[in-house]
Amino acid sequence: MKFVKIDDLKSGMRLARPVYSKNGVLLYDRNSRLNEVAIMSIRNFGLMGMFILEPAEPVPPMTQADIDFERFQTMTVFSIKDELEYMLNNSKPSKMPVIVASIIKNYGHLEDKINFNQDLRSKEDAIFRHTLNTSMLCAMIGHRMNILPSEQNDVVTASIVHELGKLIAKKSLPDIGEEIPESYMTRGFDLIESMYTSQPAIKRICTQAHRGKIVPNPKMTLGGRILIVANFFDKMTAMHAAGEPASEVAAIKALMADPEIFPKDAVQALIDSVNILSPGVSVELSTGDKALVLSENTDDVLRPMLLTFRDNTIMDLGSRGYEDIEILDVMKTMDNRHVMDTDALTKMGFGSSAPEFVEAPSET
């Protein structure tokens, strides 16, 4: 799988992931072959490009949860964009309660981990996609931490509005980069305060997470602890045109390495919410070897059971004798020419359950 910019798309290329309209209608399924009409349609969406399958590559397996995730993201990012722009123009929320309720309904009660698939962000939609993903992560982390429904509502709301200051800055200074003057962030927080006078926790969560990135706050509220972790994880793993994103493994390592900034309880709740090193992931080891993950380690996510490529040795990094071996990172590849038989792994005792994949559509 590779990302192809919009101007480089050609007829005959096969889509690796489905494409939905802002209303959630499936426009092009995975494995669909592009033609000139489809390319023109995709260009009109304002997308920077698409994920395309290599010529000999099979369609990547997707569960129903993966498909629902793609559809939900596409629909909700447009709703968030419209709502945040309405807030800037009218200094009050409009459909925020509906958006928050939808996020919590879909991702604030999950019992299983999900694949948190990132999509490419353009300069124009980066803030909206970031706030959407951060809010979904906050809903999941909050659920794992068993927070009250009112607290979950506050932290999800805060995660959607926490970068209003950046939107104000970009509206005033269209060419501004990632470094936003603090005065604009303050204006954003003041706007949040004026809009949510009856919910002071929302501004408190936003300001604590923002300032906590610089100065550790041992008295940070529960919502602040959740938001600062979700915010960092999404920004580190986000796909963007400026450079290659970090892997989930690299992001988790960074979070775990700085417990004064990123509270352990929220980091663990994140680990319990998204797949980090699930069966089938290829990794690079500190020994120089490369290996395939056979089974997760529920006690220590970074020390799973592996199968080495060099000599097919099974290594349980959670057992004695392997203390000096570490996973450096996942292998930098998006190719999917192998398909992991997770059902076989489960039958051999390496996994707890095998995901149910939705059958890949035939070429269209």
C-alpha positions as CSV (number, residue, x, y, z in Angstrom):
1,M,0.0,0.0,0.0
2,K,1.3,3.5,-0.8
3,F,-0.1,7.0,-0.7
4,V,-0.5,8.7,-4.1
5,K,-1.0,12.4,-4.4
6,I,-4.1,13.6,-6.1
7,D,-2.2,14.8,-9.2
8,D,-0.5,11.4,-9.6
9,L,-3.6,9.3,-9.5
10,K,-4.1,7.3,-12.8
11,S,-6.9,5.2,-14.3
12,G,-6.5,1.5,-13.3
13,M,-5.1,2.1,-9.8
14,R,-6.9,0.2,-7.1
15,L,-8.1,1.8,-3.9
16,A,-6.7,0.3,-0.6
17,R,-9.4,1.9,1.6
18,P,-13.0,2.8,1.1
19,V,-14.1,6.4,0.3
20,Y,-17.3,7.9,1.8
21,S,-19.2,11.1,1.3
22,K,-19.6,13.5,4.2
23,N,-23.1,11.9,4.7
24,G,-21.5,8.5,5.2
25,V,-22.5,7.1,1.8
26,L,-20.0,4.7,0.3
27,L,-18.7,6.2,-2.9
28,Y,-15.8,3.8,-3.8
29,D,-15.1,0.6,-2.0
30,R,-11.6,-0.8,-1.4
31,N,-10.3,-2.7,-4.5
32,S,-12.2,-0.3,-6.8
33,R,-10.3,0.6,-9.9
34,L,-10.1,4.3,-10.6
35,N,-11.2,5.9,-13.8
36,E,-11.1,9.5,-15.0
37,V,-14.6,10.2,-13.5
38,A,-13.6,8.8,-10.1
39,I,-10.3,10.8,-10.1
40,M,-12.2,14.0,-10.9
41,S,-14.7,13.2,-8.1
42,I,-12.0,12.6,-5.6
43,R,-10.3,15.8,-6.6
44,N,-13.5,17.7,-5.9
45,F,-13.6,16.3,-2.3
46,G,-10.5,18.4,-1.6
47,L,-8.4,15.3,-0.7
48,M,-4.6,15.4,-1.1
49,G,-4.6,11.9,-2.4
50,M,-5.5,8.3,-1.8
51,F,-4.0,5.0,-0.5
52,I,-3.4,2.8,-3.5
53,L,-2.6,-0.9,-3.6
54,E,0.5,-2.1,-5.3
55,P,-0.1,-4.1,-8.5
56,A,0.5,-7.5,-6.9
57,E,-0.9,-6.6,-3.5
58,P,-4.1,-8.3,-2.1
59,V,-6.7,-6.2,-0.5
60,P,-5.8,-5.5,3.1
61,P,-8.1,-7.3,5.6
62,M,-10.6,-5.1,7.4
63,T,-12.9,-5.9,10.2
64,Q,-16.4,-4.4,10.4
65,A,-15.0,-2.1,13.2
66,D,-12.3,-0.9,10.8
67,I,-15.0,-0.1,8.1
68,D,-17.2,1.7,10.7
69,F,-14.2,3.7,11.9
70,E,-13.5,5.0,8.3
71,R,-17.1,5.9,7.8
72,F,-17.5,7.6,11.2
73,Q,-14.4,9.7,10.7
74,T,-15.5,11.0,7.3
75,M,-18.9,11.9,8.5
76,T,-17.9,13.5,11.8
77,V,-14.9,15.6,10.6
78,F,-17.3,17.6,8.4
79,S,-19.7,18.1,11.4
80,I,-16.8,19.3,13.6
81,K,-15.5,21.6,10.9
82,D,-18.9,23.2,10.5
83,E,-19.4,23.5,14.3
84,L,-16.0,25.0,15.1
85,E,-16.4,27.6,12.3
86,Y,-19.9,28.4,13.6
87,M,-18.4,28.9,17.1
88,L,-15.9,31.4,15.8
89,N,-18.5,33.4,13.9
90,N,-21.2,33.3,16.5
91,S,-19.4,32.9,19.9
92,K,-21.7,30.1,20.9
93,P,-22.1,26.4,20.2
94,S,-24.9,25.0,17.9
95,K,-24.7,21.2,17.4
96,M,-21.9,20.4,19.8
97,P,-24.0,18.3,22.2
98,V,-25.1,16.1,19.3
99,I,-21.6,15.7,18.0
100,V,-20.3,14.8,21.5
101,A,-23.1,12.3,22.1
102,S,-22.4,10.6,18.8
103,I,-18.7,10.2,19.6
104,I,-19.4,8.8,23.1
105,K,-22.1,6.5,21.7
106,N,-19.8,5.0,19.1
107,Y,-16.4,5.1,20.9
108,G,-17.1,5.8,24.6
109,H,-18.4,2.3,25.5
110,L,-16.1,-0.1,23.6
111,E,-15.0,-3.3,25.3
112,D,-12.5,-4.4,22.6
113,K,-9.4,-2.6,21.3
114,I,-9.6,-1.1,17.9
115,N,-7.2,-0.3,15.1
116,F,-6.8,3.5,15.2
117,N,-6.1,4.0,11.5
118,Q,-4.8,7.5,10.7
119,D,-5.6,9.3,7.5
120,L,-3.6,12.0,5.7
121,R,-4.2,15.6,6.7
122,S,-4.0,18.6,4.6
123,K,-3.1,22.1,5.8
124,E,-6.8,23.0,5.5
125,D,-8.3,20.2,7.6
126,A,-5.5,19.2,10.0
127,I,-7.1,20.9,13.0
128,F,-10.5,19.4,12.4
129,R,-9.1,15.8,11.9
130,H,-6.9,16.2,15.0
131,T,-9.8,17.3,17.2
132,L,-11.9,14.5,15.9
133,N,-9.3,11.8,16.5
134,T,-8.4,13.3,19.9
135,S,-12.1,13.3,21.0
136,M,-12.5,9.7,19.9
137,L,-9.4,8.7,21.9
138,C,-10.6,10.7,24.9
139,A,-13.9,8.9,24.8
140,M,-12.2,5.5,24.8
141,I,-9.6,6.4,27.5
142,G,-12.3,7.8,29.7
143,H,-14.3,4.6,29.4
144,R,-11.3,2.5,30.3
145,M,-10.8,4.7,33.4
146,N,-14.4,4.3,34.4
147,I,-15.1,8.1,34.6
148,L,-18.6,9.5,35.2
149,P,-20.8,10.2,32.2
150,S,-20.6,13.9,33.0
151,E,-16.8,13.8,33.1
152,Q,-16.7,11.9,29.8
153,N,-19.0,14.5,28.2
154,D,-16.7,17.3,29.5
155,V,-13.5,15.8,28.3
156,V,-14.8,15.0,24.8
157,T,-16.2,18.5,24.5
158,A,-12.9,19.9,25.6
159,S,-11.0,17.8,23.1
160,I,-13.1,19.2,20.3
161,V,-12.7,22.9,21.3
162,H,-9.1,22.8,22.7
163,E,-7.5,24.3,19.6
164,L,-9.9,27.1,18.9
165,G,-7.0,29.4,19.5
166,K,-5.2,27.9,16.5
167,L,-8.3,28.4,14.4
168,I,-8.4,32.0,15.4
169,A,-4.7,32.4,14.5
170,K,-5.0,30.7,11.1
171,K,-8.1,32.9,10.3
172,S,-6.1,36.0,11.1
173,L,-2.8,34.8,9.7
174,P,-3.5,32.2,6.9
175,D,0.2,31.4,6.4
176,I,1.1,30.9,10.0
177,G,2.9,27.6,10.8
178,E,2.6,25.2,13.7
179,E,4.0,27.6,16.2
180,I,1.0,29.6,17.4
181,P,1.6,32.7,19.5
182,E,0.3,32.2,23.1
183,S,-1.9,35.3,22.7
184,Y,-4.1,33.4,20.2
185,M,-4.4,30.3,22.4
186,T,-5.5,32.6,25.3
187,R,-8.1,34.1,23.1
188,G,-9.3,30.6,22.3
189,F,-9.5,29.7,26.0
190,D,-11.4,32.9,26.7
191,L,-13.9,32.1,24.0
192,I,-14.4,28.6,25.5
193,E,-15.0,30.1,28.9
194,S,-17.6,32.5,27.6
195,M,-19.4,29.7,25.7
196,Y,-19.4,27.3,28.6
197,T,-20.0,29.4,31.7
198,S,-22.1,26.6,33.2
199,Q,-19.4,24.0,32.5
200,P,-16.2,25.5,33.8
201,A,-14.4,22.1,33.7
202,I,-14.2,22.4,29.9
203,K,-11.9,25.4,29.9
204,R,-10.0,23.9,32.9
205,I,-9.3,20.7,31.0
206,C,-8.1,22.6,27.9
207,T,-5.8,24.9,29.7
208,Q,-4.3,22.2,32.0
209,A,-3.6,20.0,29.0
210,H,-2.1,22.9,27.1
211,R,0.2,24.1,29.9
212,G,1.0,20.6,31.1
213,K,3.0,19.9,28.0
214,I,5.6,22.4,29.3
215,V,5.3,22.4,33.1
216,P,4.3,19.1,34.8
217,N,1.1,19.5,36.9
218,P,0.8,16.9,39.6
219,K,-2.7,18.3,40.5
220,M,-4.0,18.0,36.9
221,T,-7.7,17.0,36.8
222,L,-8.8,13.7,35.4
223,G,-10.0,15.3,32.2
224,G,-6.7,17.1,31.8
225,R,-4.8,13.8,32.2
226,I,-6.9,12.2,29.5
227,L,-6.7,15.0,27.0
228,I,-2.9,15.5,27.3
229,V,-2.3,11.8,26.5
230,A,-4.9,11.6,23.7
231,N,-3.6,14.9,22.2
232,F,0.0,13.8,22.1
233,F,-0.7,10.3,20.7
234,D,-2.7,11.6,17.8
235,K,-0.3,14.3,16.9
236,M,2.7,12.0,17.0
237,T,1.0,9.3,14.9
238,A,-0.8,11.6,12.5
239,M,-0.1,11.3,8.8
240,H,0.7,14.6,7.1
241,A,2.4,15.9,4.1
242,A,5.3,17.5,6.0
243,G,6.9,14.2,7.1
244,E,6.6,10.6,8.1
245,P,4.4,9.9,11.2
246,A,5.7,8.0,14.2
247,S,4.4,4.5,14.8
248,E,2.1,3.6,17.6
249,V,5.0,1.9,19.3
250,A,7.2,5.0,19.2
251,A,4.3,7.1,20.5
252,I,3.6,4.7,23.4
253,K,7.4,4.6,24.3
254,A,7.5,8.4,24.4
255,L,4.4,8.6,26.6
256,M,5.7,5.9,29.0
257,A,9.2,7.6,29.1
258,D,7.8,10.8,30.6
259,P,5.3,10.0,33.4
260,E,5.6,13.5,34.9
261,I,4.0,14.9,31.8
262,F,1.8,11.9,30.7
263,P,0.1,10.3,33.7
264,K,0.5,6.5,33.9
265,D,-3.2,5.8,34.4
266,A,-4.2,7.6,31.2
267,V,-1.4,6.0,29.2
268,Q,-2.4,2.6,30.3
269,A,-6.1,3.3,29.5
270,L,-4.9,4.3,26.0
271,I,-2.9,1.1,25.7
272,D,-6.1,-0.8,26.7
273,S,-8.1,1.0,24.0
274,V,-6.1,0.7,20.7
275,N,-4.0,-2.1,19.1
276,I,-0.3,-1.4,19.5
277,L,1.4,-4.7,18.8
278,S,-1.2,-7.1,17.7
279,P,-0.6,-10.5,15.9
280,G,0.8,-10.0,12.4
281,V,2.8,-6.8,13.1
282,S,6.4,-7.0,12.0
283,V,9.0,-5.4,14.3
284,E,12.7,-4.6,14.5
285,L,14.6,-5.8,17.6
286,S,17.6,-4.3,19.5
287,T,19.6,-7.4,18.4
288,G,19.2,-6.4,14.7
289,D,16.7,-9.2,14.1
290,K,13.3,-8.7,12.6
291,A,10.3,-10.6,13.9
292,L,6.5,-11.2,13.7
293,V,4.2,-10.6,16.6
294,L,2.4,-13.9,17.5
295,S,0.6,-12.8,20.6
296,E,0.1,-9.7,22.7
297,N,1.4,-9.3,26.2
298,T,-1.5,-7.9,28.3
299,D,0.8,-7.1,31.2
300,D,3.4,-5.3,29.1
301,V,2.4,-4.2,25.7
302,L,6.0,-3.7,24.5
303,R,7.0,-7.3,25.3
304,P,4.9,-9.7,23.2
305,M,5.6,-13.2,21.9
306,L,7.5,-13.1,18.6
307,L,8.6,-15.3,15.8
308,T,12.0,-14.3,14.4
309,F,12.5,-14.2,10.6
310,R,16.1,-15.3,10.7
311,D,15.6,-18.8,12.2
312,N,11.9,-19.1,13.1
313,T,12.7,-19.0,16.8
314,I,9.8,-18.2,19.1
315,M,10.7,-15.5,21.7
316,D,8.5,-14.5,24.6
317,L,9.9,-11.1,25.5
318,G,7.8,-11.3,28.7
319,S,9.7,-14.3,30.0
320,R,13.1,-14.6,31.8
321,G,16.1,-14.7,29.5
322,Y,14.9,-12.0,27.1
323,E,15.3,-9.0,29.4
324,D,18.0,-7.4,27.3
325,I,16.1,-7.6,24.1
326,E,13.7,-4.8,23.2
327,I,11.5,-3.8,20.3
328,L,12.9,-0.8,18.6
329,D,9.9,-0.1,16.4
330,V,7.6,-1.6,13.8
331,M,9.0,-2.3,10.4
332,K,8.6,0.6,8.1
333,T,6.4,-0.9,5.4
334,M,2.8,-0.6,4.3
335,D,2.9,-3.5,1.9
336,N,0.4,-6.2,2.6
337,R,1.4,-9.1,0.4
338,H,1.2,-11.5,3.3
339,V,-2.0,-12.2,5.2
340,M,-1.7,-13.3,8.8
341,D,-3.8,-16.4,9.7
342,T,-4.9,-15.2,13.1
343,D,-7.4,-18.0,13.5
344,A,-4.6,-20.5,13.2
345,L,-2.6,-18.6,15.8
346,T,-5.5,-18.8,18.2
347,K,-5.9,-22.5,17.7
348,M,-2.2,-23.0,18.5
349,G,-2.7,-21.0,21.7
350,F,-0.9,-17.8,20.7
351,G,-3.9,-15.5,20.6
352,S,-7.0,-15.0,22.7
353,S,-9.4,-14.5,19.8
354,A,-9.2,-14.1,16.0
355,P,-10.8,-11.0,14.4
356,E,-13.7,-11.5,12.0
357,F,-12.7,-9.9,8.7
358,V,-15.2,-8.6,6.2
359,E,-14.7,-10.3,2.9
360,A,-12.8,-8.1,0.4
361,P,-14.9,-6.9,-2.5
362,S,-14.0,-8.0,-6.0
363,E,-12.6,-5.5,-8.4
364,T,-15.1,-2.9,-9.6
